């Protein structure tokens, strides 16, 4: 179950955003039951997508709730607009 949180970052804020996520969001997300992995991806249009992988839907939903609250409290000056969150099952997966 990967929840995804997607805000847009302000130009020039990548390093600070990464630092805050490592120090703040990861401990909050990884503490949720069923946590398996966490990824943050920067797109060329300054969109930031965080993907958390959980082994149950309840954990994914709880992670989204925690992540959105944490983003509101800690990343406001580094983001443009509101973060959104979704959760759903993985339908394609492969590992090298």
Secondary structure, 3 states (H helix, E strand, C coil): CEEEEEEEECCCCHHHHHHHHHHHHHHHHHCCCCEEEEEEEECCCCEEEEEEEECCHHHHHHHHHHHHHHHHHHCHHHEEEEEEEEEECCCCCCCC
